[in-house]
Amino acid sequence: MSKVLQSFIGGQWIGQQGAQNLRSALNGQTVYQTHAEAIDFGDAVHHARTVGLPNLLKLDFQERAQRLKALAKYLGEHKEQLYAISAHTGATRADSWVDIEGGAGTLFAYSSMGSNELPSGNLIHEGPAFPLGKKGGFAGTHILVPRGGIAVHINAFNFPIWGLLEKFAPSFLAGMPCIGKPASSTSYLTEAMVRLVEQSGILPAGSLQLVIGSTGDLLDRLNGQDVVTFTGSADTAAMLRVHPNVVKHSIPFNAEADSLNCAILAPDVTPDDEEFDLFVKEVAREMTVKAGQKCTAIRRAIVPRQHLDAVAEKLKARLAKVVVGDPSVEGVKMGALASHAQQADVAERVALLRQSAELVFGGGAGFSPVGQGVEGGAFFQPTLLLCQKPLQTDSVHDVEAFGPVSTLMAYDGIDEALQLAARGQGSLVGTLVTKDPQIAARMIPVAAALHGRLHILDRESAVESTGHGSPLPPLKHGGPGRAGGGEELGGIRAVKHLMQRTALQGSPTMIAAVTGEYMRGAKLIETEVHPFRRHFEDLQIGESLLTHRRTVGEADIVAFGGLSGDYFYMHFDEIAAKDSPFGKRIAHGYFVLSAAAGLFVSPAPGPVLANYGLDTLRFVKPVGIGDTIQARLTAKRKIDRNKKDANGVGQGVVAWDVEVTNQLGEVVASYDILTLVAKKG
């Protein structure tokens, strides 16, 4: 008897009665059922707002980043359970790796980015702050704060795990509880993953809920503080985008839709070049990985007309070696489509494409997947089509067969290749294969206007390239036009997209109090204790030291030149220096930096453990022989990353504002210094 899937709503698993049968893509047998019970979406939204949201905001960015890391480890430890279930989707082990371990890897990536790039607390200061008046009493900046709403993520069938986790990770960091709705056909894999998440106990209650089946009236219950994201067809995205409640409350809606992505073989590449084989390999791989069921797959292979036959022959030879069937059988390289409905849809769309394109490989004649019981499976033979006149043919740019299908199309000249690429009307990704940097420099800026990501492939990048079809956490995923017009991933950008950006005006003291970051002009805290003698917990933002003075002499310049080996004329040639814009010999900028450290450092052992870098360094005015410098050191920003050293002593990061002035009170150097500072005990 097939298992009935359950939704996870309001902290409870609900669903006992079966509804829709979900069949194995390998043999057609029913393996799961969606549940028939209606979901109370009022309860789901109430739980997210009253339980999930407060629990998430009890944690700060750093603590939520740690939870993501722990969850990624937990899922990795239990991944074999997911691999076993993933087999029913028709995926090979390699296909499932992208979904399962790619999902966990995205959690790891956002944990790392959150830990390294986000502050303590739940407010991001998008500085620097800047003066809005001449007297220094009025300033402005921007802050990002949690929206105070929930995130609804509606996902496609092709990546049941990664598709949810790549949206969940930035939402969780941003402090938004999530309600995930996977496509029904492969929702059994998402349900298994969410069960592991719930069993782990790592996430605060209410962080993640799961909808199996229809979203019902969920969107009607949202407000302007919430967000909706969608991955799937362009038609469904268009329908959801104009949902009356989404429009009424201006609810942010982010769509990532399927697109007719292209790969272009540049005219400089010949059949004898390594890049030629790289192009063929990339197209074949994108046709067969996940059985071509990727929103980033290559649907249009744009080739110089003179090389069309050579590319077609090499692709045919490579595709002929691809063994299709049950992935548990040794030697199988491509599995089934995710469902029988998908199999029928791909067949229908290939028939449409064949009305204006000729068949190069595939077509189903003699196709027989390997394995026992596969006759009832949702298999589809890799299919390569050819369009000789793509500029005069609309269907190859409009109809997407979401499976192992790609169309070769000929071009004459670079401008025509770019014109064909643009006929996709907006794509998630495009690949340019070339060995000529000048061709890349000419084509990429033009193609970028209609692509969310561009991948330049040559023999150098191929050594480490993750490929045309692989979105990466640090890089934006999404595209203009047909591709949905949205953005996902892209590093910390994804977190900021899910927060409220607000302009802030006030006195420097008030802005510093709100942002938790000192800005010049704010009130200082000066005591008898050197700030470097304070432990992390005791140090206050704005705590400051004004140092003693030091007069710079010629001996300082000579000695520093000897130590550093820097004998630049501005420091040593009296005659040449007089003809310079400064009209005199000046001290090395790095001498000023070093001398300032000598002024403000407290040399004895203490809480400050290490200096690991400088930010925003500027040498504002020259320091000449006889000038006197002084430094002001001020605690600017603290980040508690909840880390301990080998001895179990906690540490935090402190950024210090350093302002070096001359005898006239003019700023000569300005920078932030970053230090590790010990906690007590």
N, C-alpha and C positions, 0 to 999 in steps of 0.2 A: 504494500500500500504506500502511495506517495506521501511525502511529508507536507503538511500545511505550513506555509511560511507565516511568520507573525510580524506585526508592526511593533515598534517600541515607542510607546506614547505615554507621557506622564509618569515615567519611571516604571511602567508595567509592559509586559509582553502580552499582546492581545491577538486573538484569532484562533479559532478551533475548527470552523467549518470550511471546507474547500470550495473554491470558486473556479478560477481559470487554471487549466492544466498547463504546466510548463514542461516541455519535452526536451530530452537530451538531444543536443545537436549531433551526437555521434550515431545514435541508432533510432531516434524518433520515439523512444519510450518515455512515458510520463514519469518524471522524477520528483517534481514538486508541484504544489498548487498555491496560488495566492489565497488569502482568506476572504471569506464572504462577509464577515462582520463589518459594519460601517464604523469609521473612525470618527470620534468626537474631536474635530479640529479646534473647537473652542477650548477643550481641555489641553490640547497640544500647545496652543499659543499661550494659554494661561500658565502652564507649567514652565514654558521657556521664559516668560516674563517674570514670574514670581519666584521661581526656584533657580533656573539656569543662570539668568542675568546677575542676580545678587551673588551667587556662588562664584561666578567667573570674575566679578569685579572685586571680590575679596582677595584675589591674587593680583599680582602686578605682571608687567610684561615678562620680567625675568623668571618669575615662578611659573607662568604659563609656558614659557619656552622649555623649562625643565620637564614639565608634564608631557609635552610633545616628544621629547627625547625618550622618556620612560615608556611612552606608548609605542613608539617606533621599535624599541628593543623588545617589548612584549609581543608585538605582532610578528617580529622576526623569529622569536622563539617558538611561535605556534604556526608558522607559515605552511607546514606540510598539510595541516588540516585544510587550508585554503586551496593548496595545489590540487588536492584530491577532488574537491568540489568543482574547481575551475575546469577540470577535464570535461564536464558536461557542456561547457560553453563551446566546445570544439577547439579550444586553444591547445597549442603545443606547450611543452614545458617552457620553452623560450618566450612564447607569447605571454604565458601566465607570469613569467618573471617580470615583464614590463609592468603588468598590472599590480601584482602582489608586492614584489620587492621595490618596484618603482613607487608604489604608494607609501610604503614605509620609509623609503629613501627621501621622499618629499617631506615627511614629518621630521626626519633628521635634519634636512636642509633648513627648514623653517625654525627648528629649534636652535640651530647654530646661528642663523641670521638674527633671530630675536635676541639671543644672548649677546651677540657682538655689536648689534646696531641699534638696539632699542634701550631706552633708559629704564631706571627703576620707576615704580609708580605706574600710573595709567594715563599720563599726559605726555605727548610728544611736542617738544618745542621745535618748530620749523624756523630756526633762526638763520642768520643772526638778527637780533633786534636792531633797529635803526632809529636815529633821532628824527623827530617830526617838527622840531622847533630849533631856533638858533641858540637858546640858552641852556639846552640840555635837560629841561624838565619835562619834556613830552616826547614819547617814543612809541614805536609800533613794531609788531611782529605777528607771527601766525602760530596757532597751536592746533593740535589734533587731539580730539578726545573721543572716547567710546560713544557710539551713536545712541546707546540705550535701547537698541532694538534687537530683532532676531534675523537670522539669515536663512532663507529657504533655498536649498540647492536641488535643482531638478536635473537629473543626469541621464546620459545616453546608455545604451546597452553594451557598448564595446569595451569599456573599462569600468567594470562594476566596483572595483576597489579604488584604484588610482583616481578615477573620476570624482569620487566623493572626497577622498583625503586631500587632493590638491586644492579643493575649495575649503575644506574644513580647517586645514592648518592655519592659513592667514586669518580666517574668521575667528578661530579660537584665540590667536594672539591678539586680535583686535577687541576681544572681549564680547563676542557675539555668540549666543547659543544658536545651534544649528538644527534645522529640520531637513533631513535628506530624503529625497524621493528618487530611487533608481528606476530605470526602465524595467518593466515587469519581466521581460523575457529572460534576463540574467540576474534578477533581484535576489535569487537564492544565494549568490556569492556575496553580495553586499550584506545580506542578513547574517551570514556566517561571520563576516568581519565585524559587524556591529555587536554581535553576541560576544566576540572576543574582547572588544573594547569595554563592554559593560561588565564582563567577568573580571577584567583586570582591576577594576576599582580605581584606576588612575585619574580619570576625569571627574571633576565635580558633578554632582547630580544636576541633571537638566542641560548639560553641555551639548548632548547629541540625541536627537530622536530620529526614528526611522519610519517612513511611510511605505508600506507594501500596497500597491494598487493605485487607485485614483487619488488625486489631491483634493477632490471634492470642493468644499467651499473655503479651503485654506487661504487662497489669495484674497478672498473677500474679508478676511479677518486681520489683514495686515494694515499697518499705518506708515506714515512718512519716515519713521525712524528705522524701519526694517529695510532689508534688501532682498532681491530675488535674482538668482543666477540660473542660467539654463544652458545646457549643452545638448545639441540635437539638430534636427532639420531646420532649415531656414523658414519653412512654412509654419512650423509650430512656434518658432521664435517670434515670427511676425504676429501670430495670434495672441501669444502671451503678452507681448509688448504693449498691446492696446487693451488689455484687460481693464474694464471700467474702474476697478478699485486701484489698480496700479497707476492709471492715468489720474484719477481723482486726487490721490495723495502724493503724487510725484514720487512714487517709490522707485528708488534706483533699480534698474533692470539691466543685467549684464548678460549678453548672449554670445555664445561661441558656437557657430553653426558650421555645418559641413561646407567644404568649398572645393572647387576644381583646381587644386594646386598643380603647379607645373614644375618641370625640370627642363632647363635649356642647355643644350650642348652648344658651346660657343663656336664660331666659325674658325677659330685658330686651332682647334683640336682635330687631328687626323686619326684614321684608324690605327696608325702605328704608335700613337701616343698612349702613355699609361692612363691619362685622363679619359680617353675613349672607353677603356674597359671599366674605369670607375663609374662612368655614366651608366653603362649597361648594368653593372652590378647594382647600382643604387635604384634604378627603375625596377629591376626584378625583385629586389628585396622589399621595396615598398608595395609591390603587388602581392607578395606572399606572406609577409609578416602579419599576424592576426588575420590571415586570409583577406588582406586588403581592407579590413574594417577599421580604418583609422581616419579621423577627420583630417589628418595631415598627409595622407597617402598621395602619391603622385598619380594624378588622373590624366595629365596631358604631358607627353614627352615631346618637346619641341626641338627639332633636329635640322641642321643644314640640309637642303634638298640633295646635295651631292653625296651625303653620307647616309641617306635614309635607308637604302637597301642594306648597307653594311650593319647599321644599328639593328634593323629588323632581323637579320640573320643571326646576329650574336644573341639577341634577346630570345629568339626562338630556341636556340641551342641551350641557353641557360634554363629557360622555363621547362624544356623537355626533361630536364634532370630532376625537377622538383617532384618528389613523391608525395601524393596527397592521400590522406586516409586517417585512420585512428592513430592519434599521436602516441599511444602506448606501444605501437608496432615499431620495431627498430627500423630506422632509415626514413621514417615519415618526416617530412619537412614542413608540410602545411596541413592544418586541420580543417574543420568544417566552419561554415558560417554559423553565427550564434543561434539562429532559429530557422525554422522552416519558412516562416513568413519573410525573413530576410532573403532566403534562397529564392523565393518566388519573386520578390521585388528586384533583386539583381538580374534575374533572367529577363524580366519585363523590360528593364532599362537597357540591357545589352541589345535586346531586339530593336529598341528605338534607335540606339546608336548605329546599329548595322544597316539602317536605312540610308545612312549617308557616309558610312565608313566600311572598308573591307576587312575581312577577317584575316589576321596573320597567324594567330595561334589560338587553339582552344575550340570553342564551339560545341563541346560536349560529345562529338562523335568519337566513339571508342573509349570514352573516359570511364574509368572504373577505379574508385578509391579502394585502398587496401585495408584489410581488417575484417573481423567477423561481425556480422550484423549491421554493416555500414550501409546496406541498401536503403535503410530507412533514415539515414542521416541527412544533414543539410549541407552536403558538400557541393562545391562549385569549382569547375576547372579554371585555372588561370587563363585569362582571355586577353589577347593583345589585338588591338584594332589599328587601322591605318587610315588617315584622312589626308588625301593628296591636296585638297584645296580648303584648308581650314579657315581662310579669310572669308570664303563664300559659304561656310557651313556653320549654322548656329548651334545645332544640337550637341556637337562635341564640346562646346563651351557652356552649355546650359544643363545637360542631362548628366547626373552623377550616378553611376552604378557603384554602390557602396560595398564593394567586394574586390576580388583579385582581378581587377579590370583596369587597363590603361590604354590610351589612344596615342599612337605616334602621329605627329603632324609635321609637315615640311615647311621650312621658311627660306626666304631669299633675302639675306642681308639683316644686319643687327636691328634696324628700325622695325622690320617686319616681325622679328622674334619678340621684340618688346610689345608690339601691337597685339600679337597673339596672347602673350602673357596677360595683358590688360583685359582681354576678352573674358577672363574669368570673373570679372566684376567685383574683385576683392577676394583675397585668399589668405589663408592662415600662414602659408609658408611657400617659398619658391627656392629652387636650387639652381645655381649657375655653375656649370663645369667649364673651367677655362684654365689655361696656363699663362695667360697674359694679364698682368696687373692693370694695364691700360684699358683693356676691354672691361674688366671688372669695374674700374673707376668710371667708365662711361655708362655701363648698363645698370649698375646697382642703384644709383640715385633716382633713375627713372622708374625702375621696377618697384622701388620702396614705397611709392605713393599708393600702391594697391596691394601691399603685402604686409602682414604683421611681423614676419620673420623672414630673413634671407640668409641662405646657406651657400657659401662659396666653396666649391670642392675642387681641390687639385691634389697632386701627389704629396705635397707637404702636409696639408691638413688631414688627408685621408688616414694618416698614421694614428691619429687620436680622435677623429671625428665621430660624434655620436649619431650622425646620420641626419638625413633630411627630415624624417618623421618623428623625431624625439624632442618634445618640449622639455626644457630644463628649468628647474625652480628659479635660478637667478635671472632668466630671460623671459620677457613678455610672451604670453601665449594668447592669441586672438588676432583678429584681422578686420580690415574695413569692409564695407559694402556687404556682399553676399555672405562673407564670413561672420557676420553678426555685429560688427562694430564695437565689440567689447574687448576687455583685457583681463587676463588671469595671470597668476604667477608674476614674474618680473621682480623677484626679490621682495624687499620690504615695500615696494610700491603696492603690492597686493594687499598688505595690511592697511596701508594708508587709504586705499580706495574704500575700505570698509569703515572708516572713521569720519568724524565730522571735522572739517577744517574751518576754523574761526579766526578772523582778524582780531587782534588785541591792541588796544591803545591805552596809554596811561603813563604815569611817571616811571622812570627806570626802577625805582624801589618797588613799586607795585607789580611791574612786569616780572621782576626777579622773584618776587614772592609767589606769583602764580605759576611761573614756568619752572621754578626750582633751579634756575640758572642765573648766575650773576651777570649783569651787564654794566658796562662802565657808566657812571653817573648815579648808580644806586647807592644807598647808604652802606657804609663799610662797618665791619666789626673789628675793632683793634683792641688787643689785650696785651698783657705782659708776656704771654706764652707764645712762642714761635709756632705758626701753624703746622710746621713739619713735626712738632712734638705731640700733635693731637692724633689719637686713634680715629679710625674711620667713623665710629658711632658718634664721637664727640665733636668732630669737625663740623662747623656750620658754614653754609653757603654765604659768601660775603666776608668771611674771616680773612683778614688782610695784614700784610707786613710791608711797611715802607722802609727800605734799607738805608744804610749809610751811603755816602758818595765815594766815587773814585774818579780821579783825574787821569786822563789817558796821555801818556808821554810817548816820545819817539822810541824809547827803549821797548815799550810794549809792542809797538808795531814790528820792530826789528826782530824781537824774540819770537813773536807769533809767526812771522814769515819763516824764520829758521825752523821752527817746530813743524809747521804745516807744509813747507815747501812752496807756499804761495807767494811769489815775488811779482805779482801783477804791478804794472807801472804806476797805477793809481796810489799804491801804498809806498813805493820806493823811489820813483823818478820825479824829483822836485820840478824839473822843467816841464816834462810832459803833463804832470798833474796840474800845473798852472794853466795849461791850455784846455783842460777838461771842463765839463760843465760845472764842476765843484770849485775850480780855481785853486785847489790846494791838495796836498797829500791827505788821505783819509785812512782811518783804521779799517781793517778787515771787518766785514759784517759778522763773520763767525767769531772774531775776537770779542766784539760787543756782546754776542750771545754767551760766550764763555765767561766774560767778565761779569755779566749779569748773574749767571749761576753762582759765581763766587760771592756775589753780594747777598743773595737771598738764601743760599743753602745753609741748613743747620747740620754741621759735619758729623756730629756724634751719632752712634747707632740709635735708632728710634723707630717709630711706626712706619715712616716712609721707607719702603723696601726697594723700589726700583723706579727709574725713569725709563719709559719704553717708547717715547716718541714726542714729536712736536707737531702741532697743527697750526694752520693759518699764519705761518711765519712771514712777516713783512719787515724789510728794512726801509723805514719811512724817510729818514733824513741822515745825511752823512755825519760821522763823528770824526772830528779833526784833532790834530795834536793840540793839547791844552784844553780840550773840552772835558767837562765833568759829567759823569753819568750817574744815574740813580735808578733803582728798580722798585716797582710795586708788584708784589705777589698776592693774588687773591684767589681763594677757593671758588671756582666757577661752577662746577658740576660734580655730582657724586653718582656713581652707578654701583649698586650692590648686586653682583652677579652670583651671590650665594655659593661662592667657591672657597675651598680650603686648601692649604698647602700640605706637604707631606707629613707635617707634624700636627695637622688638624686645626691649625690656626686660620680663622677666616680672613678674607681679603676683600677689598673693594677698590674700584677705580676712581681716582679723583683727577679732574682736569683743573688746572690752575691758569688763571689769566695773568700774563706777565706783560707789564708796560714799562719800557725803558725810556727815560727822559734825559734831556741835557740840562745844563745850568740855566737855560731860559724857560724850562718847563715844557719844551717841545718834545713830542714823541719821536724817538729815533728808531725804536724797534718794538714790535708787537707780536705776540704769539701765545698759544696755549701749550702748556707742558702736561704730559700725561704720566701719572704715577700710580703704582700699586701701593695701597696703604693698608696696614694690618688692622684687624679688629682686636678688641681686648680678649685676653685669655687664649 
